[in-house]
Amino acid sequence: MPYTIPNNSCVGCDNCRPQCPTGAIAIENDEYWIDPFLCNNCEGYYPQPQCIIACPTKSPKPWQAKKGRCKVEPRDATSPDLFSNGKNNPFASAIAIWEACNLLAQRTSLNWEIDEAGYLCYSRVVNQGRGKITFHIQNPFQVNDKVKDLAVIEAFDIRAACIHLILAAHATALDKPWEQEFTIDERQLEKYLGLEKRKDLSKAAKLALMKNLVQQACSLIITMDWPQQGQVKGFSVTHNRLWHLIGIQHHFQEDNSGCKYLIGLTFKVKAGIWSQYFLNKQGCKERTAFYQYGSLPKTLLTTVMSIWQQHEGAVRLMLWLLFKTKMGKEQRITVPTLLRIAYGQEKVNLASRHRDERKRLLRTFESDLEVLNHLGIKPIFDPVTYPPAIQPLWAKLIDIPEDPDEALEFWINDAGGETRLTDNGPRGKWNLLMNARILSFELPPEWERQIAESEKKQRRTAKTRQKIKTAGDLVGEQILQARKTLNLSQRELAKLTGKSQSWIRDIENGRLKAKLEDQALLRKVLHIA
């Protein structure tokens, strides 16, 4: 059991603080307190707690959880809340933020190396090898203490990626984030992460979790060598913090004996020098820097906090797709890439060599894709490289008609066919998947980034021009009417065109627009002039 210091009997001799092996004893407002989540009774260091031995008045006593409600006391103002519309908020989405998010999510699955000084680092090249980004890990409050042991990275919590994204969202609200600070307290983080609904966690446990996650997110050191890109000149950032944790303010409530109970936290943070090059509005106008941002959906944060233990692979994919889909919907992502992101290259290599591991990994992958689909992040399978024969069962069941009579006929035909939905996958399914692709991921509405009014006007003008240019395009209503005229079902039309039934349905509903070559194919099959 950890200890606490009653300040009514403390003489302030400061004998205890230097003796604490875990650094749990601190001074706040000229009074002593012991962090219960750092104090371990000196186990593994000394046979007895050193604070009791060093104290002349034997003040430290066993800590007990605070009972009753916490008093609401006035605090300094924090930065404005995120998610004012209840759905999403702009956030910095530059490659430095993306790679940092990947690092916090994938951790030891990445290819960590030892640099010349003997420290662990993770690097990747950018712009076809002309540039490079490197990350080190360092204690937020220490200057020269980079990580050398991979166990530190293994201990990282994937939920720290949520804090990282929250910081990236707060940075977009500032004109010069590399100079200006922003402030967040535990009440805001509770709302963003959905922790206010967690009745199974005590106040102290929530505070300890949030403090740990913020410190992990602020432990990244970035080095960048960026080449000239367009009119923006090349630049370098050397061993600079991605997020500067300026300080943590602890808010306490005292009992009658003067024992301090932690009831709140306030974090002051400032973005690193990277933001001067990638989150610079004025520099973007002058074409001397970039201003790159996307849309951060609130549901992503709460979903990660709820499923991170059961479906870590789905969480990794979701965090990766947040940035990947911003670059364009038609990505044609290969299955090996998704497997590497979700589970790491080592597990993929192991599965390729061992049949049991391969079966286990495939089940997990198809389950994680189903989780994403349930959350509205729906994969669109390439009908050529990822045909129904190797698609997950849940994906095949999506095409079952909703009408009872049509559904009955569907199952009768399926039972009488040579291949059935419930049949096992074909031999060599793993090898087929290694060449399979997903055309894109259909995203929920809240994933779409917010658009400024000026940009909306520009897009309206562009859409008007596009309508004039594409007046002869084939629309969903035409396809639907022509299909009914020929007495074809969506499933039959899908077979004739080599597409999936869901693709036909989306085209008819107007959710997707057929490419010119697909329009030509539909016109030919449906006899549309």
Secondary structure, 3 states (H helix, E strand, C coil): CCEECCCCCCCCCCCHHHHCCCCCEEEECCEEEECCCCCCCCCCCCCCCHHHHHCCCCCCEECCCCCCCCCCCCCCCCCCCCCCCCCEEEEECCHHHHHHHHHHHHHHHCCCEECCCCCEEEEEEECCCCEEEEEEEECCCCCCCECCCHHHHHCCCCCHHHHHHHHHHHHCCCCCCCCCEEEEEHHHHHHHHCHHHCCCCCHHHHHHHHHHHHHHHCCEEEEEEECCECCECCEEEEEEECEEEEEEEEEEEECCCCCEEEEEEEEEEEECCHHHHHECHHHHHCCCCCECEEEEEHHHHHHHHHHCCCCHHHHHHHHHHHHHHHHCCCCCEEHHHHHHHHHCHHHHHHHHHCHHHHHHHHHHHHHHHHHHHHCCCEEEECCCCCCHHHCCHHHHHCCCCCCHHHHHHHHHHHHHCCCCCCCCCCCCHHHHHCCCEEEEEECCHHHCCCCCHHHHHHHHHHHHHHHHHCCCCCCHHHHHHHHHHCCCCHHHHHHHHCCCHHHHHHHHHCCCCCCHHHHHHHHHHHCCC
